[in-house]
Amino acid sequence: MPRRASVRRQVRIPAPAEEVWALVGDPGRLAEWFPGVECCRLEEGGRRVTIASGLELFEEIVTLDPLQRRLQYRVVSGLMSEHLATLDVLDLGNGGSLALYSVDAVPATMALVLAGAGASGLEAVGRRYGGP
């Protein structure tokens, strides 16, 4: 079994990229769209996230680029020895957008779990804007 995994999920959202980015690109609004996140507090250099089980994680914000609509963060505490997540929101030019969520993680199983949760959250964002 591979030690590291890289997984990417994408979801088309029937809303302008700027609107989608305003929600998913705001590091403090994670609990509004990512499944299982109960609370998210911004702190120096990142955010402290509490998940439904009560486990608390610190996520270092690596990249926050509103021009490219890219957010990258790294979990620096918790169940993973290595982690990097990337969220991109692309403008499809027709009033819609494509949100991509990718995860690189060790152990490999965590990449699968987190990418699945990220995709579920982005699908919920899509439904918020009238998507399937």
N, CA, C and O atoms as a GROMACS GRO file, in nm:
protein
  528
    1MET      N    1   0.085  -0.119   0.000
    1MET     CA    2   0.000   0.000   0.000
    1MET      C    3   0.089   0.125   0.000
    1MET      O    4   0.185   0.132   0.076
    2PRO      N    5   0.057   0.223  -0.084
    2PRO     CA    6   0.140   0.344  -0.088
    2PRO      C    7   0.132   0.422   0.042
    2PRO      O    8   0.027   0.428   0.107
    3ARG      N    9   0.242   0.481   0.077
    3ARG     CA   10   0.251   0.561   0.199
    3ARG      C   11   0.185   0.697   0.180
    3ARG      O   12   0.121   0.747   0.272
    4ARG      N   13   0.200   0.757   0.063
    4ARG     CA   14   0.147   0.891   0.033
    4ARG      C   15   0.042   0.879  -0.075
    4ARG      O   16   0.050   0.792  -0.162
    5ALA      N   17  -0.057   0.966  -0.069
    5ALA     CA   18  -0.157   0.971  -0.176
    5ALA      C   19  -0.186   1.116  -0.212
    5ALA      O   20  -0.178   1.206  -0.129
    6SER      N   21  -0.220   1.134  -0.338
    6SER     CA   22  -0.265   1.263  -0.391
    6SER      C   23  -0.400   1.238  -0.455
    6SER      O   24  -0.412   1.155  -0.545
    7VAL      N   25  -0.502   1.308  -0.408
    7VAL     CA   26  -0.637   1.288  -0.459
    7VAL      C   27  -0.696   1.424  -0.492
    7VAL      O   28  -0.680   1.520  -0.416
    8ARG      N   29  -0.764   1.432  -0.608
    8ARG     CA   30  -0.829   1.558  -0.646
    8ARG      C   31  -0.973   1.531  -0.683
    8ARG      O   32  -1.004   1.432  -0.749
    9ARG      N   33  -1.060   1.620  -0.639
    9ARG     CA   34  -1.202   1.614  -0.673
    9ARG      C   35  -1.241   1.748  -0.732
    9ARG      O   36  -1.184   1.851  -0.695
   10GLN      N   37  -1.339   1.748  -0.823
   10GLN     CA   38  -1.386   1.873  -0.881
   10GLN      C   39  -1.538   1.873  -0.887
   10GLN      O   40  -1.602   1.769  -0.904
   11VAL      N   41  -1.595   1.992  -0.872
   11VAL     CA   42  -1.740   2.008  -0.871
   11VAL      C   43  -1.774   2.134  -0.950
   11VAL      O   44  -1.718   2.241  -0.925
   12ARG      N   45  -1.866   2.120  -1.047
   12ARG     CA   46  -1.918   2.237  -1.118
   12ARG      C   47  -2.025   2.302  -1.032
   12ARG      O   48  -2.111   2.234  -0.976
   13ILE      N   49  -2.017   2.434  -1.022
   13ILE     CA   50  -2.110   2.508  -0.937
   13ILE      C   51  -2.176   2.616  -1.022
   13ILE      O   52  -2.107   2.695  -1.087
   14PRO      N   53  -2.311   2.621  -1.023
   14PRO     CA   54  -2.381   2.718  -1.108
   14PRO      C   55  -2.386   2.858  -1.045
   14PRO      O   56  -2.493   2.914  -1.023
   15ALA      N   57  -2.268   2.911  -1.019
   15ALA     CA   58  -2.257   3.046  -0.962
   15ALA      C   59  -2.124   3.104  -1.006
   15ALA      O   60  -2.029   3.030  -1.033
   16PRO      N   61  -2.116   3.237  -1.015
   16PRO     CA   62  -1.990   3.299  -1.054
   16PRO      C   63  -1.876   3.263  -0.958
   16PRO      O   64  -1.897   3.246  -0.838
   17ALA      N   65  -1.757   3.253  -1.014
   17ALA     CA   66  -1.640   3.215  -0.934
   17ALA      C   67  -1.619   3.309  -0.816
   17ALA      O   68  -1.578   3.265  -0.709
   18GLU      N   69  -1.647   3.437  -0.834
   18GLU     CA   70  -1.627   3.534  -0.725
   18GLU      C   71  -1.718   3.503  -0.606
   18GLU      O   72  -1.676   3.516  -0.491
   19GLU      N   73  -1.841   3.463  -0.634
   19GLU     CA   74  -1.935   3.428  -0.526
   19GLU      C   75  -1.890   3.303  -0.452
   19GLU      O   76  -1.891   3.299  -0.330
   20VAL      N   77  -1.852   3.202  -0.528
   20VAL     CA   78  -1.807   3.077  -0.468
   20VAL      C   79  -1.681   3.102  -0.386
   20VAL      O   80  -1.669   3.053  -0.273
   21TRP      N   81  -1.588   3.179  -0.442
   21TRP     CA   82  -1.463   3.209  -0.372
   21TRP      C   83  -1.490   3.284  -0.241
   21TRP      O   84  -1.422   3.260  -0.141
   22ALA      N   85  -1.587   3.374  -0.240
   22ALA     CA   86  -1.618   3.450  -0.119
   22ALA      C   87  -1.654   3.357  -0.003
   22ALA      O   88  -1.628   3.391   0.113
   23LEU      N   89  -1.711   3.242  -0.033
   23LEU     CA   90  -1.744   3.145   0.071
   23LEU      C   91  -1.628   3.051   0.099
   23LEU      O   92  -1.574   3.049   0.210
   24VAL      N   93  -1.587   2.973  -0.002
   24VAL     CA   94  -1.489   2.867   0.022
   24VAL      C   95  -1.346   2.919   0.035
   24VAL      O   96  -1.260   2.851   0.091
   25GLY      N   97  -1.319   3.038  -0.016
   25GLY     CA   98  -1.185   3.094  -0.007
   25GLY      C   99  -1.160   3.174   0.119
   25GLY      O  100  -1.049   3.222   0.141
   26ASP      N  101  -1.262   3.190   0.201
   26ASP     CA  102  -1.246   3.262   0.328
   26ASP      C  103  -1.208   3.160   0.435
   26ASP      O  104  -1.291   3.077   0.473
   27PRO      N  105  -1.084   3.164   0.484
   27PRO     CA  106  -1.039   3.063   0.580
   27PRO      C  107  -1.124   3.053   0.706
   27PRO      O  108  -1.128   2.947   0.769
   28GLY      N  109  -1.193   3.159   0.744
   28GLY     CA  110  -1.276   3.157   0.864
   28GLY      C  111  -1.414   3.098   0.845
   28GLY      O  112  -1.487   3.078   0.942
   29ARG      N  113  -1.452   3.069   0.720
   29ARG     CA  114  -1.587   3.019   0.692
   29ARG      C  115  -1.592   2.869   0.665
   29ARG      O  116  -1.692   2.819   0.613
   30LEU      N  117  -1.487   2.796   0.700
   30LEU     CA  118  -1.478   2.652   0.672
   30LEU      C  119  -1.598   2.575   0.728
   30LEU      O  120  -1.649   2.485   0.661
   31ALA      N  121  -1.642   2.608   0.847
   31ALA     CA  122  -1.752   2.534   0.911
   31ALA      C  123  -1.883   2.550   0.835
   31ALA      O  124  -1.975   2.471   0.855
   32GLU      N  125  -1.893   2.651   0.748
   32GLU     CA  126  -2.016   2.672   0.671
   32GLU      C  127  -2.031   2.574   0.555
   32GLU      O  128  -2.140   2.558   0.502
   33TRP      N  129  -1.922   2.508   0.516
   33TRP     CA  130  -1.934   2.422   0.398
   33TRP      C  131  -1.860   2.288   0.407
   33TRP      O  132  -1.894   2.196   0.332
   34PHE      N  133  -1.762   2.273   0.495
   34PHE     CA  134  -1.685   2.148   0.501
   34PHE      C  135  -1.749   2.054   0.603
   34PHE      O  136  -1.759   2.088   0.720
   35PRO      N  137  -1.793   1.934   0.559
   35PRO     CA  138  -1.862   1.841   0.648
   35PRO      C  139  -1.778   1.803   0.770
   35PRO      O  140  -1.658   1.780   0.760
   36GLY      N  141  -1.844   1.797   0.884
   36GLY     CA  142  -1.779   1.753   1.006
   36GLY      C  143  -1.705   1.861   1.082
   36GLY      O  144  -1.656   1.836   1.193
   37VAL      N  145  -1.694   1.981   1.026
   37VAL     CA  146  -1.627   2.090   1.096
   37VAL      C  147  -1.731   2.164   1.180
   37VAL      O  148  -1.828   2.217   1.127
   38GLU      N  149  -1.710   2.165   1.309
   38GLU     CA  150  -1.802   2.230   1.402
   38GLU      C  151  -1.768   2.376   1.425
   38GLU      O  152  -1.857   2.460   1.442
   39CYS      N  153  -1.639   2.406   1.428
   39CYS     CA  154  -1.595   2.541   1.463
   39CYS      C  155  -1.462   2.568   1.394
   39CYS      O  156  -1.380   2.478   1.376
   40CYS      N  157  -1.442   2.693   1.357
   40CYS     CA  158  -1.318   2.734   1.293
   40CYS      C  159  -1.284   2.874   1.343
   40CYS      O  160  -1.361   2.968   1.325
   41ARG      N  161  -1.166   2.888   1.406
   41ARG     CA  162  -1.122   3.018   1.458
   41ARG      C  163  -0.990   3.056   1.392
   41ARG      O  164  -0.896   2.977   1.390
   42LEU      N  165  -0.985   3.177   1.338
   42LEU     CA  166  -0.860   3.225   1.279
   42LEU      C  167  -0.763   3.261   1.391
   42LEU      O  168  -0.800   3.318   1.493
   43GLU      N  169  -0.636   3.225   1.368
   43GLU     CA  170  -0.528   3.258   1.460
   43GLU      C  171  -0.409   3.303   1.378
   43GLU      O  172  -0.410   3.291   1.256
   44GLU      N  173  -0.307   3.353   1.443
   44GLU     CA  174  -0.185   3.394   1.374
   44GLU      C  175  -0.132   3.279   1.289
   44GLU      O  176  -0.100   3.172   1.342
   45GLY      N  177  -0.122   3.300   1.158
   45GLY     CA  178  -0.063   3.201   1.068
   45GLY      C  179  -0.156   3.091   1.022
   45GLY      O  180  -0.117   3.007   0.942
   46GLY      N  181  -0.280   3.090   1.071
   46GLY     CA  182  -0.369   2.982   1.029
   46GLY      C  183  -0.504   2.986   1.097
   46GLY      O  184  -0.558   3.091   1.129
   47ARG      N  185  -0.556   2.866   1.118
   47ARG     CA  186  -0.687   2.854   1.181
   47ARG      C  187  -0.689   2.729   1.269
   47ARG      O  188  -0.621   2.630   1.240
   48ARG      N  189  -0.768   2.735   1.375
   48ARG     CA  190  -0.788   2.622   1.464
   48ARG      C  191  -0.926   2.567   1.433
   48ARG      O  192  -1.026   2.638   1.441
   49VAL      N  193  -0.930   2.439   1.398
   49VAL     CA  194  -1.052   2.374   1.353
   49VAL      C  195  -1.093   2.267   1.454
   49VAL      O  196  -1.010   2.186   1.495
   50THR      N  197  -1.219   2.268   1.493
   50THR     CA  198  -1.273   2.163   1.580
   50THR      C  199  -1.369   2.080   1.497
   50THR      O  200  -1.463   2.133   1.438
   51ILE      N  201  -1.344   1.949   1.492
   51ILE     CA  202  -1.432   1.861   1.415
   51ILE      C  203  -1.536   1.798   1.507
   51ILE      O  204  -1.525   1.808   1.630
   52ALA      N  205  -1.635   1.734   1.449
   52ALA     CA  206  -1.751   1.684   1.523
   52ALA      C  207  -1.713   1.593   1.638
   52ALA      O  208  -1.783   1.590   1.740
   53SER      N  209  -1.605   1.518   1.626
   53SER     CA  210  -1.562   1.427   1.733
   53SER      C  211  -1.503   1.502   1.852
   53SER      O  212  -1.479   1.442   1.957
   54GLY      N  213  -1.480   1.633   1.836
   54GLY     CA  214  -1.419   1.712   1.942
   54GLY      C  215  -1.269   1.732   1.922
   54GLY      O  216  -1.207   1.812   1.991
   55LEU      N  217  -1.211   1.659   1.828
   55LEU     CA  218  -1.068   1.674   1.798
   55LEU      C  219  -1.041   1.814   1.743
   55LEU      O  220  -1.115   1.865   1.659
   56GLU      N  221  -0.933   1.874   1.791
   56GLU     CA  222  -0.896   2.007   1.748
   56GLU      C  223  -0.767   1.997   1.666
   56GLU      O  224  -0.672   1.930   1.706
   57LEU      N  225  -0.765   2.065   1.551
   57LEU     CA  226  -0.649   2.064   1.462
   57LEU      C  227  -0.607   2.208   1.433
   57LEU      O  228  -0.691   2.297   1.426
   58PHE      N  229  -0.477   2.229   1.417
   58PHE     CA  230  -0.430   2.358   1.370
   58PHE      C  231  -0.392   2.343   1.224
   58PHE      O  232  -0.318   2.252   1.188
   59GLU      N  233  -0.443   2.433   1.140
   59GLU     CA  234  -0.413   2.433   0.998
   59GLU      C  235  -0.336   2.561   0.964
   59GLU      O  236  -0.386   2.672   0.984
   60GLU      N  237  -0.215   2.544   0.914
   60GLU     CA  238  -0.134   2.657   0.871
   60GLU      C  239  -0.180   2.700   0.732
   60GLU      O  240  -0.187   2.617   0.641
   61ILE      N  241  -0.212   2.827   0.714
   61ILE     CA  242  -0.248   2.879   0.583
   61ILE      C  243  -0.118   2.900   0.506
   61ILE      O  244  -0.034   2.982   0.545
   62VAL      N  245  -0.101   2.826   0.397
   62VAL     CA  246   0.021   2.832   0.316
   62VAL      C  247   0.007   2.936   0.206
   62VAL      O  248   0.099   3.014   0.182
   63THR      N  249  -0.108   2.935   0.138
   63THR     CA  250  -0.135   3.028   0.028
   63THR      C  251  -0.277   3.079   0.039
   63THR      O  252  -0.370   3.001   0.058
   64LEU      N  253  -0.295   3.208   0.028
   64LEU     CA  254  -0.427   3.268   0.018
   64LEU      C  255  -0.417   3.374  -0.091
   64LEU      O  256  -0.374   3.487  -0.066
   65ASP      N  257  -0.456   3.336  -0.212
   65ASP     CA  258  -0.438   3.421  -0.329
   65ASP      C  259  -0.574   3.451  -0.393
   65ASP      O  260  -0.626   3.369  -0.469
   66PRO      N  261  -0.632   3.568  -0.362
   66PRO     CA  262  -0.764   3.599  -0.418
   66PRO      C  263  -0.762   3.623  -0.569
   66PRO      O  264  -0.865   3.607  -0.633
   67LEU      N  265  -0.649   3.661  -0.627
   67LEU     CA  266  -0.643   3.681  -0.772
   67LEU      C  267  -0.655   3.548  -0.847
   67LEU      O  268  -0.726   3.538  -0.947
   68GLN      N  269  -0.585   3.447  -0.797
   68GLN     CA  270  -0.596   3.314  -0.858
   68GLN      C  271  -0.710   3.233  -0.798
   68GLN      O  272  -0.743   3.124  -0.847
   69ARG      N  273  -0.771   3.285  -0.693
   69ARG     CA  274  -0.873   3.214  -0.617
   69ARG      C  275  -0.818   3.078  -0.572
   69ARG      O  276  -0.874   2.973  -0.604
   70ARG      N  277  -0.708   3.083  -0.498
   70ARG     CA  278  -0.642   2.962  -0.448
   70ARG      C  279  -0.616   2.975  -0.298
   70ARG      O  280  -0.565   3.076  -0.250
   71LEU      N  281  -0.654   2.869  -0.227
   71LEU     CA  282  -0.626   2.857  -0.084
   71LEU      C  283  -0.554   2.725  -0.063
   71LEU      O  284  -0.600   2.620  -0.107
   72GLN      N  285  -0.440   2.731   0.004
   72GLN     CA  286  -0.369   2.609   0.042
   72GLN      C  287  -0.347   2.612   0.192
   72GLN      O  288  -0.318   2.717   0.250
   73TYR      N  289  -0.361   2.495   0.253
   73TYR     CA  290  -0.335   2.486   0.396
   73TYR      C  291  -0.276   2.351   0.430
   73TYR      O  292  -0.290   2.253   0.356
   74ARG      N  293  -0.208   2.349   0.542
   74ARG     CA  294  -0.141   2.228   0.588
   74ARG      C  295  -0.185   2.200   0.732
   74ARG      O  296  -0.177   2.287   0.818
   75VAL      N  297  -0.232   2.078   0.756
   75VAL     CA  298  -0.263   2.037   0.893
   75VAL      C  299  -0.130   2.008   0.962
   75VAL      O  300  -0.053   1.924   0.915
   76VAL      N  301  -0.104   2.077   1.071
   76VAL     CA  302   0.023   2.059   1.141
   76VAL      C  303   0.007   1.989   1.276
   76VAL      O  304   0.102   1.978   1.353
   77SER      N  305  -0.114   1.943   1.303
   77SER     CA  306  -0.138   1.865   1.423
   77SER      C  307  -0.244   1.762   1.389
   77SER      O  308  -0.327   1.785   1.300
   78GLY      N  309  -0.242   1.652   1.458
   78GLY     CA  310  -0.348   1.554   1.434
   78GLY      C  311  -0.298   1.421   1.384
   78GLY      O  312  -0.190   1.374   1.422
   79LEU      N  313  -0.378   1.360   1.296
   79LEU     CA  314  -0.357   1.221   1.255
   79LEU      C  315  -0.262   1.202   1.138
   79LEU      O  316  -0.233   1.088   1.102
   80MET      N  317  -0.213   1.309   1.078
   80MET     CA  318  -0.131   1.296   0.959
   80MET      C  319   0.011   1.343   0.985
   80MET      O  320   0.034   1.442   1.054
   81SER      N  321   0.106   1.270   0.927
   81SER     CA  322   0.245   1.313   0.941
   81SER      C  323   0.280   1.416   0.834
   81SER      O  324   0.369   1.498   0.855
   82GLU      N  325   0.209   1.413   0.720
   82GLU     CA  326   0.225   1.515   0.615
   82GLU      C  327   0.088   1.543   0.555
   82GLU      O  328   0.005   1.454   0.541
   83HIS      N  329   0.065   1.671   0.520
   83HIS     CA  330  -0.064   1.708   0.463
   83HIS      C  331  -0.051   1.841   0.390
   83HIS      O  332   0.014   1.934   0.439
   84LEU      N  333  -0.113   1.850   0.274
   84LEU     CA  334  -0.129   1.977   0.204
   84LEU      C  335  -0.259   1.968   0.125
   84LEU      O  336  -0.277   1.877   0.044
   85ALA      N  337  -0.348   2.063   0.148
   85ALA     CA  338  -0.474   2.070   0.073
   85ALA      C  339  -0.473   2.197  -0.011
   85ALA      O  340  -0.424   2.301   0.032
   86THR      N  341  -0.528   2.186  -0.131
   86THR     CA  342  -0.536   2.299  -0.222
   86THR      C  343  -0.680   2.313  -0.271
   86THR      O  344  -0.740   2.216  -0.316
   87LEU      N  345  -0.732   2.433  -0.263
   87LEU     CA  346  -0.866   2.462  -0.311
   87LEU      C  347  -0.854   2.572  -0.416
   87LEU      O  348  -0.802   2.680  -0.389
   88ASP      N  349  -0.902   2.543  -0.536
   88ASP     CA  350  -0.902   2.639  -0.646
   88ASP      C  351  -1.045   2.660  -0.694
   88ASP      O  352  -1.123   2.564  -0.699
   89VAL      N  353  -1.079   2.783  -0.729
   89VAL     CA  354  -1.209   2.812  -0.789
   89VAL      C  355  -1.181   2.878  -0.924
   89VAL      O  356  -1.120   2.985  -0.932
   90LEU      N  357  -1.226   2.811  -1.031
   90LEU     CA  358  -1.201   2.858  -1.167
   90LEU      C  359  -1.329   2.915  -1.228
   90LEU      O  360  -1.438   2.862  -1.206
   91ASP      N  361  -1.314   3.021  -1.303
   91ASP     CA  362  -1.425   3.084  -1.374
   91ASP      C  363  -1.446   3.011  -1.506
   91ASP      O  364  -1.355   3.004  -1.588
   92LEU      N  365  -1.565   2.956  -1.527
   92LEU     CA  366  -1.595   2.885  -1.651
   92LEU      C  367  -1.643   2.978  -1.761
   92LEU      O  368  -1.664   2.934  -1.874
   93GLY      N  369  -1.660   3.107  -1.730
   93GLY     CA  370  -1.694   3.204  -1.832
   93GLY      C  371  -1.840   3.207  -1.872
   93GLY      O  372  -1.877   3.284  -1.961
   94ASN      N  373  -1.924   3.128  -1.811
   94ASN     CA  374  -2.066   3.123  -1.846
   94ASN      C  375  -2.154   3.149  -1.724
   94ASN      O  376  -2.270   3.106  -1.719
   95GLY      N  377  -2.098   3.218  -1.625
   95GLY     CA  378  -2.171   3.241  -1.501
   95GLY      C  379  -2.155   3.127  -1.403
   95GLY      O  380  -2.208   3.132  -1.292
   96GLY      N  381  -2.081   3.024  -1.442
   96GLY     CA  382  -2.057   2.910  -1.355
   96GLY      C  383  -1.910   2.902  -1.317
   96GLY      O  384  -1.826   2.977  -1.367
   97SER      N  385  -1.881   2.811  -1.228
   97SER     CA  386  -1.743   2.793  -1.183
   97SER      C  387  -1.714   2.646  -1.161
   97SER      O  388  -1.804   2.562  -1.153
   98LEU      N  389  -1.586   2.617  -1.151
   98LEU     CA  390  -1.539   2.483  -1.121
   98LEU      C  391  -1.454   2.494  -0.996
   98LEU      O  392  -1.356   2.568  -0.993
   99ALA      N  393  -1.492   2.421  -0.892
   99ALA     CA  394  -1.416   2.420  -0.768
   99ALA      C  395  -1.338   2.289  -0.762
   99ALA      O  396  -1.394   2.181  -0.781
  100LEU      N  397  -1.209   2.299  -0.738
  100LEU     CA  398  -1.122   2.182  -0.728
  100LEU      C  399  -1.064   2.175  -0.588
  100LEU      O  400  -1.014   2.275  -0.535
  101TYR      N  401  -1.071   2.056  -0.528
  101TYR     CA  402  -1.016   2.034  -0.396
  101TYR      C  403  -0.920   1.917  -0.406
  101TYR      O  404  -0.960   1.807  -0.445
  102SER      N  405  -0.794   1.939  -0.372
  102SER     CA  406  -0.697   1.831  -0.379
  102SER      C  407  -0.625   1.819  -0.245
  102SER      O  408  -0.608   1.916  -0.171
  103VAL      N  409  -0.583   1.696  -0.217
  103VAL     CA  410  -0.515   1.666  -0.092
  103VAL      C  411  -0.397   1.574  -0.120
  103VAL      O  412  -0.408   1.476  -0.192
  104ASP      N  413  -0.285   1.609  -0.062
  104ASP     CA  414  -0.167   1.521  -0.055
  104ASP      C  415  -0.149   1.488   0.092
  104ASP      O  416  -0.144   1.578   0.176
  105ALA      N  417  -0.140   1.359   0.124
  105ALA     CA  418  -0.130   1.325   0.266
  105ALA      C  419  -0.057   1.194   0.290
  105ALA      O  420  -0.054   1.105   0.204
  106VAL      N  421   0.002   1.184   0.408
  106VAL     CA  422   0.057   1.062   0.464
  106VAL      C  423  -0.005   1.051   0.602
  106VAL      O  424   0.013   1.141   0.684
  107PRO      N  425  -0.078   0.944   0.631
  107PRO     CA  426  -0.096   0.823   0.552
  107PRO      C  427  -0.191   0.845   0.434
  107PRO      O  428  -0.274   0.936   0.434
  108ALA      N  429  -0.176   0.758   0.336
  108ALA     CA  430  -0.251   0.768   0.211
  108ALA      C  431  -0.401   0.766   0.232
  108ALA      O  432  -0.474   0.835   0.162
  109THR      N  433  -0.450   0.688   0.326
  109THR     CA  434  -0.594   0.678   0.348
  109THR      C  435  -0.656   0.812   0.386
  109THR      O  436  -0.772   0.838   0.355
  110MET      N  437  -0.579   0.898   0.453
  110MET     CA  438  -0.634   1.028   0.492
  110MET      C  439  -0.660   1.116   0.371
  110MET      O  440  -0.752   1.198   0.374
  111ALA      N  441  -0.581   1.102   0.265
  111ALA     CA  442  -0.605   1.180   0.144
  111ALA      C  443  -0.740   1.143   0.085
  111ALA      O  444  -0.815   1.230   0.040
  112LEU      N  445  -0.772   1.014   0.084
  112LEU     CA  446  -0.901   0.968   0.032
  112LEU      C  447  -1.016   1.021   0.116
  112LEU      O  448  -1.116   1.070   0.062
  113VAL      N  449  -1.003   1.013   0.246
  113VAL     CA  450  -1.109   1.058   0.337
  113VAL      C  451  -1.132   1.208   0.322
  113VAL      O  452  -1.246   1.252   0.308
  114LEU      N  453  -1.026   1.286   0.326
  114LEU     CA  454  -1.039   1.432   0.321
  114LEU      C  455  -1.086   1.482   0.185
  114LEU      O  456  -1.166   1.575   0.178
  115ALA      N  457  -1.037   1.420   0.077
  115ALA     CA  458  -1.083   1.462  -0.056
  115ALA      C  459  -1.231   1.429  -0.074
  115ALA      O  460  -1.303   1.506  -0.137
  116GLY      N  461  -1.276   1.317  -0.020
  116GLY     CA  462  -1.418   1.284  -0.025
  116GLY      C  463  -1.502   1.384   0.051
  116GLY      O  464  -1.608   1.427   0.004
  117ALA      N  465  -1.455   1.423   0.169
  117ALA     CA  466  -1.528   1.522   0.249
  117ALA      C  467  -1.528   1.657   0.178
  117ALA      O  468  -1.630   1.726   0.176
  118GLY      N  469  -1.415   1.696   0.121
  118GLY     CA  470  -1.407   1.822   0.048
  118GLY      C  471  -1.503   1.826  -0.069
  118GLY      O  472  -1.570   1.926  -0.092
  119ALA      N  473  -1.509   1.716  -0.144
  119ALA     CA  474  -1.602   1.709  -0.257
  119ALA      C  475  -1.747   1.716  -0.210
  119ALA      O  476  -1.828   1.784  -0.273
  120SER      N  477  -1.779   1.650  -0.100
  120SER     CA  478  -1.916   1.656  -0.046
  120SER      C  479  -1.951   1.799  -0.007
  120SER      O  480  -2.062   1.845  -0.032
  121GLY      N  481  -1.856   1.868   0.053
  121GLY     CA  482  -1.879   2.007   0.091
  121GLY      C  483  -1.900   2.096  -0.030
  121GLY      O  484  -1.988   2.182  -0.030
  122LEU      N  485  -1.819   2.076  -0.134
  122LEU     CA  486  -1.835   2.157  -0.254
  122LEU      C  487  -1.966   2.125  -0.327
  122LEU      O  488  -2.026   2.214  -0.386
  123GLU      N  489  -2.010   1.999  -0.322
  123GLU     CA  490  -2.140   1.964  -0.380
  123GLU      C  491  -2.252   2.037  -0.305
  123GLU      O  492  -2.349   2.082  -0.366
  124ALA      N  493  -2.238   2.048  -0.174
  124ALA     CA  494  -2.337   2.122  -0.093
  124ALA      C  495  -2.336   2.271  -0.130
  124ALA      O  496  -2.441   2.334  -0.135
  125VAL      N  497  -2.217   2.325  -0.156
  125VAL     CA  498  -2.208   2.464  -0.202
  125VAL      C  499  -2.282   2.478  -0.335
  125VAL      O  500  -2.355   2.575  -0.356
  126GLY      N  501  -2.262   2.382  -0.424
  126GLY     CA  502  -2.332   2.384  -0.553
  126GLY      C  503  -2.484   2.383  -0.536
  126GLY      O  504  -2.554   2.456  -0.605
  127ARG      N  505  -2.533   2.300  -0.444
  127ARG     CA  506  -2.678   2.295  -0.418
  127ARG      C  507  -2.728   2.427  -0.361
  127ARG      O  508  -2.841   2.468  -0.388
  128ARG      N  509  -2.645   2.493  -0.284
  128ARG     CA  510  -2.681   2.624  -0.228
  128ARG      C  511  -2.710   2.724  -0.340
  128ARG      O  512  -2.791   2.815  -0.323
  129TYR      N  513  -2.644   2.705  -0.455
  129TYR     CA  514  -2.662   2.794  -0.569
  129TYR      C  515  -2.754   2.734  -0.675
  129TYR      O  516  -2.756   2.781  -0.789
  130GLY      N  517  -2.828   2.630  -0.641
  130GLY     CA  518  -2.927   2.574  -0.732
  130GLY      C  519  -2.877   2.459  -0.819
  130GLY      O  520  -2.945   2.421  -0.914
  131GLY      N  521  -2.762   2.404  -0.788
  131GLY     CA  522  -2.710   2.290  -0.865
  131GLY      C  523  -2.773   2.159  -0.819
  131GLY      O  524  -2.852   2.157  -0.725
  132PRO      N  525  -2.738   2.051  -0.887
  132PRO     CA  526  -2.794   1.918  -0.852
  132PRO      C  527  -2.750   1.868  -0.717
  132PRO      O  528  -2.790   1.759  -0.675
   0.00000   0.00000   0.00000
